[in-house]
Amino acid sequence: MRIRLLLAGIFATLGAWVLGWLIAGRIAKPIRKLSAVASEVATSRDLSIAVPVNGTGEVSELGRSFSSMMNALSTSLEQQQRLVSDASHELRTPLTALRTNIESLELFDAIPEAERREMIRDIRLEVEELSTLTAELVDLATDQVQSAEQIGTVDLLALTRDVAQRARRRSGRTIDVSDGGGNSIDGFSNQLLRAVSNLVDNAIKYSPAGSSIEISVDGGSVRVRDHGPGIAEKDLPHIFERFYRSIDARSAPGSGLGLAIVADAVMRHQGKVFAANAPDGGAIVGFDLPEP
């Protein structure tokens, strides 16, 4: 009897050990796979490697969390890489204007004094715009508002007329600005300057050479009308998204940051952006800001 009990105990212990070993093996196997994936990602820096996820237990939940983290990191890395390569889109316009004005000033003996002073003023404004744009690009990359600019009263009509004047000189286009009245708002002048500049640059980019641009300012609303091909209906809901490029727009310079910066600036003012096709052709893109 004693021997039977002893044998039973031995077999029970062995059985428990084997069962524990099998259970531990089943638990450890997916953990080892997860560890192998983590090591491979660390070595290759390839965030697209698939994470094995099976079942509904805690280990599977860990695998799903790891997979979600990988996807988030992959998206973030892709946006940062595209931001670096696409920043040239936003920097190109002020840099081109700077170069043009500086080259013209080299011939300043043949330029009237008043025109020379106007060019110097434009150069100063373009340098300020480059500084502001650099900060805004950082904001887009980090989703953080880092501007130290203080809110103040902004004459939206005067700001828009200044943008239009500089765009005329830069592009040779006819750009008309109409006044709807009541144009003083509370806001950040540099951010609004960038927003209006991007709207005008966008209209110039997507309209035929020689065609005019019409801008209307009414209270806190700015509408920029071009005479280009318009915007495909499927693209209208997306044109303010970061890095969005419609199929039809991919042959044009840029990469989708221009209108994203507009949307970002307008959002900081608790406003709304909009885009629509004009009944007789072309697009109307702009924003509405709350009035005091």
C-alpha positions as CSV (number, residue, x, y, z in Angstrom):
1,M,0.0,0.0,0.0
2,R,2.8,2.3,0.9
3,I,4.6,1.5,-2.3
4,R,1.5,2.2,-4.3
5,L,1.0,5.6,-2.7
6,L,4.7,6.4,-3.3
7,L,4.4,5.4,-7.0
8,A,1.1,7.4,-7.3
9,G,2.9,10.4,-5.8
10,I,5.8,10.0,-8.2
11,F,3.5,9.7,-11.2
12,A,1.4,12.6,-10.1
13,T,4.5,14.8,-9.7
14,L,5.8,13.7,-13.1
15,G,2.4,14.4,-14.6
16,A,2.2,17.8,-13.0
17,W,5.8,18.6,-14.2
18,V,5.0,17.4,-17.8
19,L,1.7,19.4,-17.8
20,G,3.5,22.5,-16.4
21,W,6.2,22.1,-19.0
22,L,3.7,21.9,-21.8
23,I,1.7,24.9,-20.6
24,A,4.9,26.9,-20.1
25,G,6.0,26.0,-23.6
26,R,2.8,27.1,-25.1
27,I,3.0,30.4,-23.2
28,A,6.7,30.9,-23.9
29,K,6.5,30.1,-27.6
30,P,4.6,33.3,-28.6
31,I,6.8,35.3,-26.3
32,R,9.9,34.0,-28.0
33,K,8.4,34.9,-31.4
34,L,7.6,38.4,-30.1
35,S,11.1,38.7,-28.8
36,A,12.5,37.5,-32.2
37,V,10.4,40.2,-34.0
38,A,11.7,42.9,-31.6
39,S,15.3,41.8,-32.2
40,E,14.7,41.8,-36.0
41,V,13.2,45.3,-35.9
42,A,16.0,46.6,-33.8
43,T,18.6,45.2,-36.2
44,S,16.9,46.0,-39.5
45,R,14.9,49.1,-38.5
46,D,12.1,47.7,-40.6
47,L,8.8,48.7,-38.9
48,S,6.7,46.8,-41.5
49,I,7.7,43.3,-40.1
50,A,4.5,41.4,-39.1
51,V,3.9,40.6,-35.5
52,P,2.5,37.1,-34.9
53,V,-0.8,37.4,-33.0
54,N,-3.0,34.3,-32.3
55,G,-5.7,33.6,-29.8
56,T,-7.3,35.8,-27.1
57,G,-5.1,35.4,-24.1
58,E,-2.9,37.9,-22.3
59,V,0.1,37.1,-24.5
60,S,-2.0,37.6,-27.6
61,E,-3.1,41.0,-26.2
62,L,0.6,41.8,-25.7
63,G,1.2,41.0,-29.3
64,R,-1.6,43.2,-30.5
65,S,-0.3,46.1,-28.4
66,F,3.1,45.6,-29.8
67,S,1.7,45.5,-33.3
68,S,-0.2,48.8,-32.7
69,M,2.9,50.4,-31.4
70,M,4.8,49.3,-34.5
71,N,2.1,50.8,-36.7
72,A,2.1,54.1,-34.9
73,L,5.9,54.3,-35.0
74,S,5.9,53.4,-38.7
75,T,3.3,56.2,-39.4
76,S,5.3,58.7,-37.4
77,L,8.6,57.8,-39.1
78,E,7.0,58.1,-42.5
79,Q,5.5,61.5,-41.8
80,Q,8.9,62.8,-40.4
81,Q,10.7,61.5,-43.5
82,R,8.2,63.1,-45.8
83,L,8.3,66.3,-43.8
84,V,12.0,66.6,-44.4
85,S,11.8,66.0,-48.1
86,D,8.6,68.1,-48.6
87,A,9.7,71.2,-46.6
88,S,11.3,72.5,-49.8
89,H,7.8,73.0,-51.2
90,E,7.0,75.6,-48.6
91,L,10.5,77.1,-48.5
92,R,10.8,77.4,-52.3
93,T,8.5,80.5,-52.7
94,P,10.2,82.9,-50.2
95,L,13.7,81.7,-51.2
96,T,12.9,82.3,-54.9
97,A,11.6,85.8,-54.1
98,L,14.7,86.5,-52.0
99,R,17.0,85.5,-54.8
100,T,15.0,87.5,-57.4
101,N,15.0,90.7,-55.3
102,I,18.7,90.3,-54.5
103,E,19.7,89.8,-58.1
104,S,17.6,92.9,-59.0
105,L,19.3,94.9,-56.3
106,E,22.7,94.1,-57.9
107,L,21.5,96.4,-60.7
108,F,20.3,99.1,-58.3
109,D,21.9,101.9,-60.2
110,A,19.3,101.4,-62.8
111,I,16.4,101.0,-60.3
112,P,14.5,104.0,-59.0
113,E,15.0,104.7,-55.3
114,A,11.4,104.1,-54.4
115,E,11.4,100.7,-56.1
116,R,14.7,99.8,-54.5
117,R,13.3,100.5,-51.1
118,E,10.2,98.4,-51.9
119,M,12.4,95.5,-52.8
120,I,14.4,95.8,-49.6
121,R,11.1,95.8,-47.7
122,D,10.0,92.6,-49.5
123,I,13.4,91.0,-48.7
124,R,12.9,91.8,-45.0
125,L,9.4,90.4,-45.1
126,E,10.4,87.2,-46.9
127,V,13.2,86.6,-44.2
128,E,10.6,87.0,-41.5
129,E,8.3,84.6,-43.4
130,L,11.0,82.0,-43.6
131,S,11.6,82.2,-39.8
132,T,7.9,81.8,-39.2
133,L,7.5,79.0,-41.6
134,T,10.3,77.1,-40.0
135,A,8.5,77.2,-36.7
136,E,5.2,76.2,-38.3
137,L,6.9,73.2,-40.0
138,V,8.1,72.1,-36.6
139,D,4.5,72.5,-35.3
140,L,3.2,70.3,-38.1
141,A,5.8,67.6,-37.3
142,T,5.2,67.6,-33.5
143,D,1.5,68.5,-33.3
144,Q,2.5,71.2,-30.8
145,V,1.9,74.9,-30.9
146,Q,5.3,76.4,-30.2
147,S,4.6,80.0,-31.4
148,A,5.5,82.7,-28.9
149,E,3.5,85.3,-30.9
150,Q,1.0,87.2,-28.8
151,I,-2.6,87.6,-29.9
152,G,-3.6,91.0,-31.1
153,T,-5.9,93.0,-33.4
154,V,-5.3,92.0,-37.1
155,D,-6.5,94.0,-40.0
156,L,-7.3,91.1,-42.3
157,L,-7.9,93.3,-45.3
158,A,-4.6,95.1,-45.0
159,L,-2.8,91.8,-44.5
160,T,-4.5,90.3,-47.5
161,R,-3.6,93.3,-49.7
162,D,0.0,93.0,-48.7
163,V,0.1,89.3,-49.6
164,A,-1.6,90.1,-52.9
165,Q,0.9,92.9,-53.7
166,R,3.9,90.6,-53.1
167,A,2.3,87.8,-55.1
168,R,1.7,90.1,-58.0
169,R,5.3,91.1,-58.1
170,R,6.5,87.6,-57.7
171,S,4.2,85.9,-60.3
172,G,3.1,88.7,-62.7
173,R,-0.5,87.7,-62.2
174,T,-3.5,90.0,-61.9
175,I,-4.7,89.6,-58.3
176,D,-7.8,91.5,-57.2
177,V,-8.8,92.0,-53.5
178,S,-12.4,93.1,-52.7
179,D,-13.5,94.5,-49.3
180,G,-16.6,93.3,-47.6
181,G,-16.1,95.5,-44.5
182,G,-15.5,94.8,-40.8
183,N,-12.1,93.2,-41.3
184,S,-10.5,93.7,-37.9
185,I,-10.2,90.5,-35.9
186,D,-8.3,89.1,-32.9
187,G,-5.6,86.7,-34.0
188,F,-2.0,85.9,-34.6
189,S,-0.8,88.1,-37.6
190,N,2.1,85.9,-38.6
191,Q,0.0,82.7,-38.7
192,L,-2.8,84.5,-40.7
193,L,-0.2,85.9,-43.1
194,R,1.1,82.4,-43.8
195,A,-2.4,81.1,-44.2
196,V,-3.4,83.8,-46.8
197,S,-0.1,83.5,-48.6
198,N,-0.6,79.7,-49.0
199,L,-4.1,80.2,-50.3
200,V,-2.9,82.6,-52.9
201,D,0.1,80.5,-53.8
202,N,-2.2,77.5,-54.2
203,A,-4.5,79.4,-56.5
204,I,-1.5,80.6,-58.7
205,K,-0.1,77.1,-58.9
206,Y,-3.4,75.4,-60.1
207,S,-4.6,78.1,-62.5
208,P,-3.5,78.8,-66.1
209,A,-0.7,81.3,-66.8
210,G,-2.2,84.8,-67.3
211,S,-5.4,84.0,-65.5
212,S,-6.5,86.3,-62.7
213,I,-7.0,85.5,-59.0
214,E,-9.8,87.1,-57.0
215,I,-9.7,87.4,-53.2
216,S,-12.7,88.6,-51.1
217,V,-12.3,89.6,-47.5
218,D,-15.5,90.0,-45.5
219,G,-15.2,90.2,-41.7
220,G,-13.2,87.2,-40.6
221,S,-13.7,85.4,-43.9
222,V,-11.2,85.1,-46.8
223,R,-12.1,83.5,-50.1
224,V,-9.5,82.9,-52.8
225,R,-11.0,82.2,-56.3
226,D,-8.9,80.8,-59.2
227,H,-9.8,79.9,-62.8
228,G,-8.1,76.5,-62.9
229,P,-9.6,73.1,-63.5
230,G,-11.3,73.0,-60.1
231,I,-11.1,70.1,-57.5
232,A,-12.3,66.6,-58.1
233,E,-15.3,65.8,-55.8
234,K,-13.5,62.9,-54.2
235,D,-10.6,65.1,-53.3
236,L,-12.6,68.0,-51.7
237,P,-12.8,66.4,-48.2
238,H,-9.1,65.7,-48.1
239,I,-7.2,68.7,-49.5
240,F,-6.5,70.2,-46.1
241,E,-5.0,67.0,-44.8
242,R,-1.2,66.9,-44.2
243,F,0.7,65.5,-47.2
244,Y,-2.4,64.8,-49.2
245,R,-1.9,64.9,-52.9
246,S,-4.6,64.1,-55.4
247,I,-3.7,62.1,-58.5
248,D,-4.3,65.1,-60.7
249,A,-2.0,67.3,-58.6
250,R,1.0,65.1,-58.4
251,S,2.6,66.5,-61.5
252,A,2.6,70.0,-59.9
253,P,5.4,71.1,-57.5
254,G,4.7,70.6,-53.8
255,S,3.6,67.8,-51.6
256,G,0.5,68.8,-49.7
257,L,1.8,70.9,-46.9
258,G,0.5,74.3,-48.1
259,L,-3.2,73.9,-47.3
260,A,-2.4,71.8,-44.2
261,I,-0.6,74.8,-42.8
262,V,-3.7,76.9,-43.6
263,A,-5.9,74.5,-41.8
264,D,-3.5,74.4,-38.8
265,A,-3.5,78.2,-38.5
266,V,-7.3,78.5,-38.9
267,M,-7.8,75.8,-36.2
268,R,-5.7,77.8,-33.8
269,H,-8.2,80.6,-34.3
270,Q,-11.2,78.4,-33.7
271,G,-12.1,78.9,-37.4
272,K,-13.2,76.7,-40.2
273,V,-11.6,76.0,-43.6
274,F,-13.6,75.3,-46.8
275,A,-13.1,74.4,-50.4
276,A,-15.6,74.3,-53.3
277,N,-15.8,74.4,-57.0
278,A,-17.1,77.7,-58.6
279,P,-20.2,77.3,-60.7
280,D,-18.5,78.6,-63.8
281,G,-15.2,76.9,-63.3
282,G,-12.2,77.1,-61.0
283,A,-12.0,76.6,-57.2
284,I,-12.8,78.7,-54.2
285,V,-10.7,78.0,-51.1
286,G,-10.7,79.9,-47.9
287,F,-11.5,80.2,-44.2
288,D,-14.0,81.7,-41.8
289,L,-12.7,83.1,-38.5
290,P,-14.9,84.1,-35.5
291,E,-15.3,87.9,-35.3
292,P,-14.9,89.9,-32.1
